[in-house]
């Protein structure tokens, strides 16, 4: 794992996530349940979150679930969200 970062969910719990690990899978690995789980493939939108604080990168996501303007506003699908530092996220 590249780096180990703290992920805090606004109004929820906290868990750790490696820099090369998807936030949704890290949440499941740690036994947390704050983010909805759907297809895990970037298409259904159930795990949509807003990154409130922190640096990150994303993988390929459905443009129907996260538009370019959504991306600019900090929205992402947790199944395609990789932390580059500690994150604070809000669940939709």
PDB file of N, CA, C and O in Angstrom:
ATOM      1  N   UNK A   1       0.828  -1.188   0.000  1.00  0.00           N
ATOM      2  CA  UNK A   1       0.000   0.000   0.000  1.00  0.00           C
ATOM      3  C   UNK A   1       0.874   1.253   0.000  1.00  0.00           C
ATOM      4  O   UNK A   1       1.860   1.339   0.731  1.00  0.00           O
ATOM      5  N   UNK A   2       0.503   2.198  -0.812  1.00  0.00           N
ATOM      6  CA  UNK A   2       1.212   3.466  -0.875  1.00  0.00           C
ATOM      7  C   UNK A   2       0.582   4.417   0.126  1.00  0.00           C
ATOM      8  O   UNK A   2      -0.574   4.808  -0.035  1.00  0.00           O
ATOM      9  N   UNK A   3       1.327   4.795   1.159  1.00  0.00           N
ATOM     10  CA  UNK A   3       0.784   5.701   2.176  1.00  0.00           C
ATOM     11  C   UNK A   3      -0.429   5.098   2.867  1.00  0.00           C
ATOM     12  O   UNK A   3      -1.076   4.204   2.321  1.00  0.00           O
ATOM     13  N   UNK A   4      -0.733   5.570   4.038  1.00  0.00           N
ATOM     14  CA  UNK A   4      -1.926   5.144   4.762  1.00  0.00           C
ATOM     15  C   UNK A   4      -2.573   6.412   5.287  1.00  0.00           C
ATOM     16  O   UNK A   4      -1.978   7.150   6.072  1.00  0.00           O
ATOM     17  N   UNK A   5      -3.790   6.654   4.847  1.00  0.00           N
ATOM     18  CA  UNK A   5      -4.462   7.910   5.139  1.00  0.00           C
ATOM     19  C   UNK A   5      -5.727   7.691   5.953  1.00  0.00           C
ATOM     20  O   UNK A   5      -6.338   6.623   5.912  1.00  0.00           O
ATOM     21  N   UNK A   6      -6.101   8.719   6.689  1.00  0.00           N
ATOM     22  CA  UNK A   6      -7.310   8.700   7.511  1.00  0.00           C
ATOM     23  C   UNK A   6      -8.452   9.279   6.681  1.00  0.00           C
ATOM     24  O   UNK A   6      -8.328  10.361   6.106  1.00  0.00           O
ATOM     25  N   UNK A   7      -9.559   8.551   6.625  1.00  0.00           N
ATOM     26  CA  UNK A   7     -10.751   9.017   5.918  1.00  0.00           C
ATOM     27  C   UNK A   7     -11.824   9.251   6.979  1.00  0.00           C
ATOM     28  O   UNK A   7     -12.174   8.339   7.727  1.00  0.00           O
ATOM     29  N   UNK A   8     -12.343  10.477   7.041  1.00  0.00           N
ATOM     30  CA  UNK A   8     -13.401  10.797   8.000  1.00  0.00           C
ATOM     31  C   UNK A   8     -14.666  11.139   7.242  1.00  0.00           C
ATOM     32  O   UNK A   8     -14.650  11.953   6.319  1.00  0.00           O
ATOM     33  N   UNK A   9     -15.765  10.511   7.638  1.00  0.00           N
ATOM     34  CA  UNK A   9     -17.061  10.767   7.027  1.00  0.00           C
ATOM     35  C   UNK A   9     -17.808  11.767   7.907  1.00  0.00           C
ATOM     36  O   UNK A   9     -17.996  11.523   9.099  1.00  0.00           O
ATOM     37  N   UNK A  10     -18.234  12.888   7.330  1.00  0.00           N
ATOM     38  CA  UNK A  10     -18.967  13.904   8.084  1.00  0.00           C
ATOM     39  C   UNK A  10     -20.215  13.255   8.689  1.00  0.00           C
ATOM     40  O   UNK A  10     -21.029  12.671   7.973  1.00  0.00           O
ATOM     41  N   UNK A  11     -20.354  13.363  10.003  1.00  0.00           N
ATOM     42  CA  UNK A  11     -21.494  12.771  10.689  1.00  0.00           C
ATOM     43  C   UNK A  11     -21.417  11.265  10.813  1.00  0.00           C
ATOM     44  O   UNK A  11     -22.397  10.622  11.188  1.00  0.00           O
ATOM     45  N   UNK A  12     -20.255  10.692  10.499  1.00  0.00           N
ATOM     46  CA  UNK A  12     -20.101   9.239  10.534  1.00  0.00           C
ATOM     47  C   UNK A  12     -18.797   8.841  11.184  1.00  0.00           C
ATOM     48  O   UNK A  12     -18.310   9.510  12.096  1.00  0.00           O
ATOM     49  N   UNK A  13     -18.239   7.751  10.710  1.00  0.00           N
ATOM     50  CA  UNK A  13     -17.031   7.198  11.304  1.00  0.00           C
ATOM     51  C   UNK A  13     -15.763   7.599  10.582  1.00  0.00           C
ATOM     52  O   UNK A  13     -15.750   8.477   9.719  1.00  0.00           O
ATOM     53  N   UNK A  14     -14.690   6.914  10.972  1.00  0.00           N
ATOM     54  CA  UNK A  14     -13.377   7.107  10.360  1.00  0.00           C
ATOM     55  C   UNK A  14     -12.790   5.748  10.049  1.00  0.00           C
ATOM     56  O   UNK A  14     -13.086   4.764  10.726  1.00  0.00           O
ATOM     57  N   UNK A  15     -11.952   5.694   9.019  1.00  0.00           N
ATOM     58  CA  UNK A  15     -11.252   4.456   8.679  1.00  0.00           C
ATOM     59  C   UNK A  15      -9.980   4.825   7.927  1.00  0.00           C
ATOM     60  O   UNK A  15      -9.814   5.972   7.511  1.00  0.00           O
ATOM     61  N   UNK A  16      -9.092   3.872   7.751  1.00  0.00           N
ATOM     62  CA  UNK A  16      -7.837   4.113   7.043  1.00  0.00           C
ATOM     63  C   UNK A  16      -7.938   3.582   5.618  1.00  0.00           C
ATOM     64  O   UNK A  16      -8.692   2.652   5.330  1.00  0.00           O
ATOM     65  N   UNK A  17      -7.156   4.199   4.736  1.00  0.00           N
ATOM     66  CA  UNK A  17      -7.165   3.819   3.324  1.00  0.00           C
ATOM     67  C   UNK A  17      -5.778   4.054   2.750  1.00  0.00           C
ATOM     68  O   UNK A  17      -5.183   5.108   2.973  1.00  0.00           O
ATOM     69  N   UNK A  18      -5.271   3.097   2.028  1.00  0.00           N
ATOM     70  CA  UNK A  18      -3.996   3.252   1.349  1.00  0.00           C
ATOM     71  C   UNK A  18      -4.142   4.100   0.099  1.00  0.00           C
ATOM     72  O   UNK A  18      -5.234   4.194  -0.462  1.00  0.00           O
ATOM     73  N   UNK A  19      -3.066   4.710  -0.340  1.00  0.00           N
ATOM     74  CA  UNK A  19      -3.103   5.572  -1.507  1.00  0.00           C
ATOM     75  C   UNK A  19      -3.446   4.856  -2.797  1.00  0.00           C
ATOM     76  O   UNK A  19      -3.908   5.479  -3.753  1.00  0.00           O
ATOM     77  N   UNK A  20      -3.220   3.538  -2.832  1.00  0.00           N
ATOM     78  CA  UNK A  20      -3.556   2.761  -4.031  1.00  0.00           C
ATOM     79  C   UNK A  20      -4.813   1.921  -3.809  1.00  0.00           C
ATOM     80  O   UNK A  20      -5.082   0.987  -4.564  1.00  0.00           O
ATOM     81  N   UNK A  21      -5.580   2.257  -2.772  1.00  0.00           N
ATOM     82  CA  UNK A  21      -6.790   1.522  -2.422  1.00  0.00           C
ATOM     83  C   UNK A  21      -8.014   2.411  -2.646  1.00  0.00           C
ATOM     84  O   UNK A  21      -7.979   3.606  -2.352  1.00  0.00           O
ATOM     85  N   UNK A  22      -9.076   1.836  -3.159  1.00  0.00           N
ATOM     86  CA  UNK A  22     -10.305   2.600  -3.358  1.00  0.00           C
ATOM     87  C   UNK A  22     -10.977   2.838  -2.010  1.00  0.00           C
ATOM     88  O   UNK A  22     -11.050   1.934  -1.178  1.00  0.00           O
ATOM     89  N   UNK A  23     -11.466   4.058  -1.798  1.00  0.00           N
ATOM     90  CA  UNK A  23     -12.068   4.445  -0.516  1.00  0.00           C
ATOM     91  C   UNK A  23     -13.212   3.500  -0.133  1.00  0.00           C
ATOM     92  O   UNK A  23     -13.324   3.111   1.030  1.00  0.00           O
ATOM     93  N   UNK A  24     -14.052   3.131  -1.086  1.00  0.00           N
ATOM     94  CA  UNK A  24     -15.187   2.258  -0.774  1.00  0.00           C
ATOM     95  C   UNK A  24     -14.720   0.902  -0.261  1.00  0.00           C
ATOM     96  O   UNK A  24     -15.269   0.382   0.711  1.00  0.00           O
ATOM     97  N   UNK A  25     -13.714   0.330  -0.904  1.00  0.00           N
ATOM     98  CA  UNK A  25     -13.219  -0.984  -0.477  1.00  0.00           C
ATOM     99  C   UNK A  25     -12.507  -0.897   0.869  1.00  0.00           C
ATOM    100  O   UNK A  25     -12.587  -1.826   1.673  1.00  0.00           O
ATOM    101  N   UNK A  26     -11.811   0.210   1.118  1.00  0.00           N
ATOM    102  CA  UNK A  26     -11.157   0.410   2.419  1.00  0.00           C
ATOM    103  C   UNK A  26     -12.205   0.490   3.519  1.00  0.00           C
ATOM    104  O   UNK A  26     -12.019  -0.067   4.601  1.00  0.00           O
ATOM    105  N   UNK A  27     -13.311   1.183   3.243  1.00  0.00           N
ATOM    106  CA  UNK A  27     -14.390   1.280   4.224  1.00  0.00           C
ATOM    107  C   UNK A  27     -14.920  -0.110   4.558  1.00  0.00           C
ATOM    108  O   UNK A  27     -15.117  -0.436   5.729  1.00  0.00           O
ATOM    109  N   UNK A  28     -15.148  -0.921   3.544  1.00  0.00           N
ATOM    110  CA  UNK A  28     -15.641  -2.282   3.774  1.00  0.00           C
ATOM    111  C   UNK A  28     -14.616  -3.115   4.543  1.00  0.00           C
ATOM    112  O   UNK A  28     -14.973  -3.858   5.457  1.00  0.00           O
ATOM    113  N   UNK A  29     -13.345  -2.987   4.168  1.00  0.00           N
ATOM    114  CA  UNK A  29     -12.274  -3.741   4.838  1.00  0.00           C
ATOM    115  C   UNK A  29     -12.214  -3.415   6.320  1.00  0.00           C
ATOM    116  O   UNK A  29     -11.951  -4.290   7.146  1.00  0.00           O
ATOM    117  N   UNK A  30     -12.459  -2.147   6.657  1.00  0.00           N
ATOM    118  CA  UNK A  30     -12.390  -1.708   8.053  1.00  0.00           C
ATOM    119  C   UNK A  30     -13.689  -1.964   8.819  1.00  0.00           C
ATOM    120  O   UNK A  30     -13.767  -1.680  10.014  1.00  0.00           O
ATOM    121  N   UNK A  31     -14.697  -2.491   8.150  1.00  0.00           N
ATOM    122  CA  UNK A  31     -15.950  -2.810   8.826  1.00  0.00           C
ATOM    123  C   UNK A  31     -16.879  -1.625   9.021  1.00  0.00           C
ATOM    124  O   UNK A  31     -17.849  -1.714   9.773  1.00  0.00           O
ATOM    125  N   UNK A  32     -16.591  -0.514   8.350  1.00  0.00           N
ATOM    126  CA  UNK A  32     -17.467   0.656   8.444  1.00  0.00           C
ATOM    127  C   UNK A  32     -18.606   0.505   7.434  1.00  0.00           C
ATOM    128  O   UNK A  32     -18.529  -0.330   6.532  1.00  0.00           O
ATOM    129  N   UNK A  33     -19.655   1.303   7.580  1.00  0.00           N
ATOM    130  CA  UNK A  33     -20.789   1.207   6.680  1.00  0.00           C
ATOM    131  C   UNK A  33     -21.431   2.538   6.367  1.00  0.00           C
ATOM    132  O   UNK A  33     -22.639   2.604   6.144  1.00  0.00           O
ATOM    133  N   UNK A  34     -20.643   3.602   6.346  1.00  0.00           N
ATOM    134  CA  UNK A  34     -21.194   4.944   6.162  1.00  0.00           C
ATOM    135  C   UNK A  34     -21.565   5.276   4.716  1.00  0.00           C
ATOM    136  O   UNK A  34     -22.408   6.140   4.475  1.00  0.00           O
ATOM    137  N   UNK A  35     -20.939   4.593   3.756  1.00  0.00           N
ATOM    138  CA  UNK A  35     -21.146   4.888   2.342  1.00  0.00           C
ATOM    139  C   UNK A  35     -21.959   3.747   1.729  1.00  0.00           C
ATOM    140  O   UNK A  35     -21.683   2.574   1.984  1.00  0.00           O
ATOM    141  N   UNK A  36     -22.956   4.095   0.922  1.00  0.00           N
ATOM    142  CA  UNK A  36     -23.759   3.075   0.247  1.00  0.00           C
ATOM    143  C   UNK A  36     -22.911   2.260  -0.715  1.00  0.00           C
ATOM    144  O   UNK A  36     -22.013   2.798  -1.363  1.00  0.00           O
ATOM    145  N   UNK A  37     -23.189   0.967  -0.810  1.00  0.00           N
ATOM    146  CA  UNK A  37     -22.424   0.069  -1.670  1.00  0.00           C
ATOM    147  C   UNK A  37     -23.338  -0.462  -2.772  1.00  0.00           C
ATOM    148  O   UNK A  37     -24.410  -1.002  -2.500  1.00  0.00           O
ATOM    149  N   UNK A  38     -22.901  -0.299  -4.008  1.00  0.00           N
ATOM    150  CA  UNK A  38     -23.666  -0.800  -5.143  1.00  0.00           C
ATOM    151  C   UNK A  38     -22.801  -1.697  -6.003  1.00  0.00           C
ATOM    152  O   UNK A  38     -22.341  -2.747  -5.556  1.00  0.00           O
ATOM    153  N   UNK A  39     -22.583  -1.278  -7.241  1.00  0.00           N
ATOM    154  CA  UNK A  39     -21.891  -2.120  -8.225  1.00  0.00           C
ATOM    155  C   UNK A  39     -20.386  -2.222  -8.014  1.00  0.00           C
ATOM    156  O   UNK A  39     -19.766  -3.170  -8.497  1.00  0.00           O
ATOM    157  N   UNK A  40     -19.794  -1.286  -7.316  1.00  0.00           N
ATOM    158  CA  UNK A  40     -18.335  -1.201  -7.098  1.00  0.00           C
ATOM    159  C   UNK A  40     -17.551  -0.968  -8.388  1.00  0.00           C
ATOM    160  O   UNK A  40     -16.327  -1.099  -8.403  1.00  0.00           O
ATOM    161  N   UNK A  41     -18.256  -0.622  -9.476  1.00  0.00           N
ATOM    162  CA  UNK A  41     -17.593  -0.486 -10.766  1.00  0.00           C
ATOM    163  C   UNK A  41     -17.650   0.894 -11.387  1.00  0.00           C
ATOM    164  O   UNK A  41     -17.252   1.056 -12.541  1.00  0.00           O
ATOM    165  N   UNK A  42     -18.134   1.900 -10.661  1.00  0.00           N
ATOM    166  CA  UNK A  42     -18.161   3.265 -11.172  1.00  0.00           C
ATOM    167  C   UNK A  42     -19.360   3.602 -12.029  1.00  0.00           C
ATOM    168  O   UNK A  42     -19.358   4.617 -12.727  1.00  0.00           O
ATOM    169  N   UNK A  43     -20.395   2.759 -11.989  1.00  0.00           N
ATOM    170  CA  UNK A  43     -21.529   2.997 -12.867  1.00  0.00           C
ATOM    171  C   UNK A  43     -22.859   3.304 -12.214  1.00  0.00           C
ATOM    172  O   UNK A  43     -23.692   3.980 -12.817  1.00  0.00           O
ATOM    173  N   UNK A  44     -23.085   2.826 -10.996  1.00  0.00           N
ATOM    174  CA  UNK A  44     -24.440   2.950 -10.428  1.00  0.00           C
ATOM    175  C   UNK A  44     -24.673   4.240  -9.654  1.00  0.00           C
ATOM    176  O   UNK A  44     -25.811   4.704  -9.577  1.00  0.00           O
ATOM    177  N   UNK A  45     -23.636   4.832  -9.081  1.00  0.00           N
ATOM    178  CA  UNK A  45     -23.776   6.095  -8.373  1.00  0.00           C
ATOM    179  C   UNK A  45     -24.189   6.001  -6.917  1.00  0.00           C
ATOM    180  O   UNK A  45     -24.312   7.031  -6.255  1.00  0.00           O
ATOM    181  N   UNK A  46     -24.407   4.803  -6.396  1.00  0.00           N
ATOM    182  CA  UNK A  46     -24.860   4.649  -5.009  1.00  0.00           C
ATOM    183  C   UNK A  46     -23.815   5.164  -4.019  1.00  0.00           C
ATOM    184  O   UNK A  46     -24.171   5.657  -2.948  1.00  0.00           O
ATOM    185  N   UNK A  47     -22.545   5.057  -4.363  1.00  0.00           N
ATOM    186  CA  UNK A  47     -21.471   5.448  -3.436  1.00  0.00           C
ATOM    187  C   UNK A  47     -21.001   6.885  -3.663  1.00  0.00           C
ATOM    188  O   UNK A  47     -19.880   7.228  -3.287  1.00  0.00           O
ATOM    189  N   UNK A  48     -21.826   7.721  -4.265  1.00  0.00           N
ATOM    190  CA  UNK A  48     -21.448   9.114  -4.556  1.00  0.00           C
ATOM    191  C   UNK A  48     -21.197   9.879  -3.257  1.00  0.00           C
ATOM    192  O   UNK A  48     -22.008   9.850  -2.331  1.00  0.00           O
ATOM    193  N   UNK A  49     -20.058  10.560  -3.213  1.00  0.00           N
ATOM    194  CA  UNK A  49     -19.668  11.355  -2.048  1.00  0.00           C
ATOM    195  C   UNK A  49     -19.135  12.704  -2.524  1.00  0.00           C
ATOM    196  O   UNK A  49     -18.854  12.896  -3.707  1.00  0.00           O
ATOM    197  N   UNK A  50     -19.005  13.625  -1.588  1.00  0.00           N
ATOM    198  CA  UNK A  50     -18.345  14.902  -1.872  1.00  0.00           C
ATOM    199  C   UNK A  50     -17.109  14.986  -0.998  1.00  0.00           C
ATOM    200  O   UNK A  50     -17.191  14.831   0.221  1.00  0.00           O
ATOM    201  N   UNK A  51     -15.968  15.230  -1.618  1.00  0.00           N
ATOM    202  CA  UNK A  51     -14.738  15.413  -0.859  1.00  0.00           C
ATOM    203  C   UNK A  51     -14.740  16.851  -0.345  1.00  0.00           C
ATOM    204  O   UNK A  51     -14.669  17.805  -1.120  1.00  0.00           O
ATOM    205  N   UNK A  52     -14.825  16.982   0.973  1.00  0.00           N
ATOM    206  CA  UNK A  52     -14.894  18.288   1.621  1.00  0.00           C
ATOM    207  C   UNK A  52     -13.494  18.843   1.853  1.00  0.00           C
ATOM    208  O   UNK A  52     -13.273  20.053   1.804  1.00  0.00           O
ATOM    209  N   UNK A  53     -12.554  17.934   2.106  1.00  0.00           N
ATOM    210  CA  UNK A  53     -11.195  18.356   2.434  1.00  0.00           C
ATOM    211  C   UNK A  53     -10.222  17.259   2.056  1.00  0.00           C
ATOM    212  O   UNK A  53     -10.490  16.082   2.299  1.00  0.00           O
ATOM    213  N   UNK A  54      -9.088  17.630   1.460  1.00  0.00           N
ATOM    214  CA  UNK A  54      -8.025  16.684   1.165  1.00  0.00           C
ATOM    215  C   UNK A  54      -7.771  16.507  -0.324  1.00  0.00           C
ATOM    216  O   UNK A  54      -8.578  16.903  -1.166  1.00  0.00           O
ATOM    217  N   UNK A  55      -6.629  15.903  -0.623  1.00  0.00           N
ATOM    218  CA  UNK A  55      -6.210  15.655  -2.002  1.00  0.00           C
ATOM    219  C   UNK A  55      -6.520  14.214  -2.379  1.00  0.00           C
ATOM    220  O   UNK A  55      -6.432  13.303  -1.555  1.00  0.00           O
ATOM    221  N   UNK A  56      -6.884  14.030  -3.642  1.00  0.00           N
ATOM    222  CA  UNK A  56      -7.290  12.706  -4.111  1.00  0.00           C
ATOM    223  C   UNK A  56      -7.169  12.629  -5.631  1.00  0.00           C
ATOM    224  O   UNK A  56      -6.936  13.631  -6.308  1.00  0.00           O
ATOM    225  N   UNK A  57      -7.332  11.436  -6.134  1.00  0.00           N
ATOM    226  CA  UNK A  57      -7.457  11.230  -7.576  1.00  0.00           C
ATOM    227  C   UNK A  57      -8.619  10.268  -7.784  1.00  0.00           C
ATOM    228  O   UNK A  57      -9.029   9.563  -6.863  1.00  0.00           O
ATOM    229  N   UNK A  58      -9.139  10.250  -8.996  1.00  0.00           N
ATOM    230  CA  UNK A  58     -10.255   9.361  -9.283  1.00  0.00           C
ATOM    231  C   UNK A  58      -9.942   8.496 -10.496  1.00  0.00           C
ATOM    232  O   UNK A  58      -9.136   8.857 -11.354  1.00  0.00           O
ATOM    233  N   UNK A  59     -10.597   7.356 -10.541  1.00  0.00           N
ATOM    234  CA  UNK A  59     -10.562   6.501 -11.717  1.00  0.00           C
ATOM    235  C   UNK A  59     -11.764   6.811 -12.585  1.00  0.00           C
ATOM    236  O   UNK A  59     -12.493   7.769 -12.327  1.00  0.00           O
ATOM    237  N   UNK A  60     -11.974   6.004 -13.611  1.00  0.00           N
ATOM    238  CA  UNK A  60     -13.082   6.203 -14.545  1.00  0.00           C
ATOM    239  C   UNK A  60     -14.422   6.011 -13.841  1.00  0.00           C
ATOM    240  O   UNK A  60     -14.643   5.017 -13.150  1.00  0.00           O
ATOM    241  N   UNK A  61     -15.321   6.999 -14.035  1.00  0.00           N
ATOM    242  CA  UNK A  61     -16.658   6.960 -13.432  1.00  0.00           C
ATOM    243  C   UNK A  61     -17.689   7.276 -14.502  1.00  0.00           C
ATOM    244  O   UNK A  61     -17.364   7.892 -15.517  1.00  0.00           O
ATOM    245  N   UNK A  62     -18.923   6.862 -14.285  1.00  0.00           N
ATOM    246  CA  UNK A  62     -20.018   7.169 -15.193  1.00  0.00           C
ATOM    247  C   UNK A  62     -20.279   8.672 -15.213  1.00  0.00           C
ATOM    248  O   UNK A  62     -20.532   9.272 -14.168  1.00  0.00           O
ATOM    249  N   UNK A  63     -20.218   9.282 -16.397  1.00  0.00           N
ATOM    250  CA  UNK A  63     -20.493  10.714 -16.534  1.00  0.00           C
ATOM    251  C   UNK A  63     -21.954  11.020 -16.209  1.00  0.00           C
ATOM    252  O   UNK A  63     -22.289  12.163 -15.896  1.00  0.00           O
ATOM    253  N   UNK A  64     -22.820  10.021 -16.278  1.00  0.00           N
ATOM    254  CA  UNK A  64     -24.228  10.210 -15.927  1.00  0.00           C
ATOM    255  C   UNK A  64     -24.397  10.369 -14.418  1.00  0.00           C
ATOM    256  O   UNK A  64     -25.376  10.961 -13.964  1.00  0.00           O
ATOM    257  N   UNK A  65     -23.457   9.847 -13.644  1.00  0.00           N
ATOM    258  CA  UNK A  65     -23.530   9.931 -12.182  1.00  0.00           C
ATOM    259  C   UNK A  65     -22.666  11.047 -11.613  1.00  0.00           C
ATOM    260  O   UNK A  65     -22.989  11.611 -10.568  1.00  0.00           O
ATOM    261  N   UNK A  66     -21.560  11.370 -12.301  1.00  0.00           N
ATOM    262  CA  UNK A  66     -20.659  12.444 -11.875  1.00  0.00           C
ATOM    263  C   UNK A  66     -20.244  13.224 -13.123  1.00  0.00           C
ATOM    264  O   UNK A  66     -19.389  12.784 -13.891  1.00  0.00           O
ATOM    265  N   UNK A  67     -20.862  14.380 -13.307  1.00  0.00           N
ATOM    266  CA  UNK A  67     -20.564  15.209 -14.486  1.00  0.00           C
ATOM    267  C   UNK A  67     -19.241  15.957 -14.281  1.00  0.00           C
ATOM    268  O   UNK A  67     -18.659  15.931 -13.197  1.00  0.00           O
ATOM    269  N   UNK A  68     -18.786  16.616 -15.334  1.00  0.00           N
ATOM    270  CA  UNK A  68     -17.559  17.419 -15.225  1.00  0.00           C
ATOM    271  C   UNK A  68     -17.715  18.508 -14.165  1.00  0.00           C
ATOM    272  O   UNK A  68     -16.787  18.766 -13.399  1.00  0.00           O
ATOM    273  N   UNK A  69     -18.898  19.155 -14.119  1.00  0.00           N
ATOM    274  CA  UNK A  69     -19.107  20.200 -13.113  1.00  0.00           C
ATOM    275  C   UNK A  69     -19.161  19.600 -11.710  1.00  0.00           C
ATOM    276  O   UNK A  69     -18.719  20.234 -10.751  1.00  0.00           O
ATOM    277  N   UNK A  70     -19.700  18.380 -11.578  1.00  0.00           N
ATOM    278  CA  UNK A  70     -19.684  17.680 -10.285  1.00  0.00           C
ATOM    279  C   UNK A  70     -18.242  17.429  -9.850  1.00  0.00           C
ATOM    280  O   UNK A  70     -17.886  17.650  -8.692  1.00  0.00           O
ATOM    281  N   UNK A  71     -17.420  16.966 -10.786  1.00  0.00           N
ATOM    282  CA  UNK A  71     -16.006  16.711 -10.478  1.00  0.00           C
ATOM    283  C   UNK A  71     -15.330  17.967  -9.963  1.00  0.00           C
ATOM    284  O   UNK A  71     -14.591  17.924  -8.980  1.00  0.00           O
ATOM    285  N   UNK A  72     -15.581  19.081 -10.623  1.00  0.00           N
ATOM    286  CA  UNK A  72     -14.987  20.357 -10.214  1.00  0.00           C
ATOM    287  C   UNK A  72     -15.447  20.772  -8.821  1.00  0.00           C
ATOM    288  O   UNK A  72     -14.722  21.456  -8.099  1.00  0.00           O
ATOM    289  N   UNK A  73     -16.665  20.352  -8.446  1.00  0.00           N
ATOM    290  CA  UNK A  73     -17.224  20.697  -7.134  1.00  0.00           C
ATOM    291  C   UNK A  73     -16.810  19.708  -6.043  1.00  0.00           C
ATOM    292  O   UNK A  73     -17.212  19.861  -4.890  1.00  0.00           O
ATOM    293  N   UNK A  74     -16.003  18.685  -6.398  1.00  0.00           N
ATOM    294  CA  UNK A  74     -15.503  17.747  -5.399  1.00  0.00           C
ATOM    295  C   UNK A  74     -16.272  16.453  -5.272  1.00  0.00           C
ATOM    296  O   UNK A  74     -16.005  15.664  -4.366  1.00  0.00           O
ATOM    297  N   UNK A  75     -17.234  16.213  -6.170  1.00  0.00           N
ATOM    298  CA  UNK A  75     -17.996  14.966  -6.103  1.00  0.00           C
ATOM    299  C   UNK A  75     -17.244  13.841  -6.799  1.00  0.00           C
ATOM    300  O   UNK A  75     -16.525  14.062  -7.773  1.00  0.00           O
ATOM    301  N   UNK A  76     -17.425  12.629  -6.279  1.00  0.00           N
ATOM    302  CA  UNK A  76     -16.801  11.448  -6.862  1.00  0.00           C
ATOM    303  C   UNK A  76     -17.568  10.216  -6.400  1.00  0.00           C
ATOM    304  O   UNK A  76     -18.373  10.285  -5.471  1.00  0.00           O
ATOM    305  N   UNK A  77     -17.316   9.106  -7.048  1.00  0.00           N
ATOM    306  CA  UNK A  77     -17.841   7.829  -6.585  1.00  0.00           C
ATOM    307  C   UNK A  77     -16.764   7.180  -5.726  1.00  0.00           C
ATOM    308  O   UNK A  77     -15.619   7.044  -6.158  1.00  0.00           O
ATOM    309  N   UNK A  78     -17.125   6.781  -4.520  1.00  0.00           N
ATOM    310  CA  UNK A  78     -16.137   6.239  -3.573  1.00  0.00           C
ATOM    311  C   UNK A  78     -15.452   4.989  -4.112  1.00  0.00           C
ATOM    312  O   UNK A  78     -14.330   4.677  -3.710  1.00  0.00           O
ATOM    313  N   UNK A  79     -16.113   4.270  -5.017  1.00  0.00           N
ATOM    314  CA  UNK A  79     -15.503   3.072  -5.597  1.00  0.00           C
ATOM    315  C   UNK A  79     -14.404   3.414  -6.592  1.00  0.00           C
ATOM    316  O   UNK A  79     -13.669   2.530  -7.033  1.00  0.00           O
ATOM    317  N   UNK A  80     -14.286   4.687  -6.948  1.00  0.00           N
ATOM    318  CA  UNK A  80     -13.253   5.149  -7.880  1.00  0.00           C
ATOM    319  C   UNK A  80     -12.453   6.311  -7.293  1.00  0.00           C
ATOM    320  O   UNK A  80     -11.857   7.101  -8.025  1.00  0.00           O
ATOM    321  N   UNK A  81     -12.448   6.404  -5.970  1.00  0.00           N
ATOM    322  CA  UNK A  81     -11.776   7.494  -5.263  1.00  0.00           C
ATOM    323  C   UNK A  81     -10.542   6.957  -4.549  1.00  0.00           C
ATOM    324  O   UNK A  81     -10.635   6.025  -3.751  1.00  0.00           O
ATOM    325  N   UNK A  82      -9.382   7.552  -4.842  1.00  0.00           N
ATOM    326  CA  UNK A  82      -8.111   7.152  -4.246  1.00  0.00           C
ATOM    327  C   UNK A  82      -7.537   8.346  -3.487  1.00  0.00           C
ATOM    328  O   UNK A  82      -7.349   9.405  -4.085  1.00  0.00           O
ATOM    329  N   UNK A  83      -7.253   8.214  -2.194  1.00  0.00           N
ATOM    330  CA  UNK A  83      -6.728   9.348  -1.428  1.00  0.00           C
ATOM    331  C   UNK A  83      -5.260   9.626  -1.757  1.00  0.00           C
ATOM    332  O   UNK A  83      -4.487   8.712  -2.045  1.00  0.00           O
ATOM    333  N   UNK A  84      -4.899  10.901  -1.707  1.00  0.00           N
ATOM    334  CA  UNK A  84      -3.498  11.317  -1.825  1.00  0.00           C
ATOM    335  C   UNK A  84      -3.070  12.006  -0.532  1.00  0.00           C
ATOM    336  O   UNK A  84      -2.016  12.638  -0.464  1.00  0.00           O
ATOM    337  N   UNK A  85      -3.909  11.869   0.487  1.00  0.00           N
ATOM    338  CA  UNK A  85      -3.712  12.453   1.813  1.00  0.00           C
ATOM    339  C   UNK A  85      -4.952  12.151   2.633  1.00  0.00           C
ATOM    340  O   UNK A  85      -5.858  11.467   2.156  1.00  0.00           O
ATOM    341  N   UNK A  86      -5.005  12.649   3.851  1.00  0.00           N
ATOM    342  CA  UNK A  86      -6.196  12.469   4.686  1.00  0.00           C
ATOM    343  C   UNK A  86      -7.371  13.169   4.014  1.00  0.00           C
ATOM    344  O   UNK A  86      -7.220  14.248   3.441  1.00  0.00           O
ATOM    345  N   UNK A  87      -8.555  12.535   4.090  1.00  0.00           N
ATOM    346  CA  UNK A  87      -9.747  13.089   3.465  1.00  0.00           C
ATOM    347  C   UNK A  87     -10.881  13.252   4.465  1.00  0.00           C
ATOM    348  O   UNK A  87     -11.006  12.485   5.420  1.00  0.00           O
ATOM    349  N   UNK A  88     -11.702  14.266   4.225  1.00  0.00           N
ATOM    350  CA  UNK A  88     -13.000  14.417   4.878  1.00  0.00           C
ATOM    351  C   UNK A  88     -14.012  14.354   3.752  1.00  0.00           C
ATOM    352  O   UNK A  88     -13.938  15.122   2.792  1.00  0.00           O
ATOM    353  N   UNK A  89     -14.972  13.421   3.875  1.00  0.00           N
ATOM    354  CA  UNK A  89     -15.968  13.265   2.820  1.00  0.00           C
ATOM    355  C   UNK A  89     -17.376  13.356   3.400  1.00  0.00           C
ATOM    356  O   UNK A  89     -17.612  13.010   4.558  1.00  0.00           O
ATOM    357  N   UNK A  90     -18.293  13.823   2.580  1.00  0.00           N
ATOM    358  CA  UNK A  90     -19.702  13.891   2.972  1.00  0.00           C
ATOM    359  C   UNK A  90     -20.463  12.934   2.066  1.00  0.00           C
ATOM    360  O   UNK A  90     -20.251  12.909   0.854  1.00  0.00           O
ATOM    361  N   UNK A  91     -21.345  12.152   2.662  1.00  0.00           N
ATOM    362  CA  UNK A  91     -22.162  11.202   1.914  1.00  0.00           C
ATOM    363  C   UNK A  91     -23.399  11.925   1.405  1.00  0.00           C
ATOM    364  O   UNK A  91     -24.056  12.655   2.147  1.00  0.00           O
ATOM    365  N   UNK A  92     -23.704  11.716   0.146  1.00  0.00           N
ATOM    366  CA  UNK A  92     -24.886  12.340  -0.477  1.00  0.00           C
ATOM    367  C   UNK A  92     -26.163  11.825   0.127  1.00  0.00           C
ATOM    368  O   UNK A  92     -27.248  12.242  -0.277  1.00  0.00           O
TER     369      UNK A  92
END
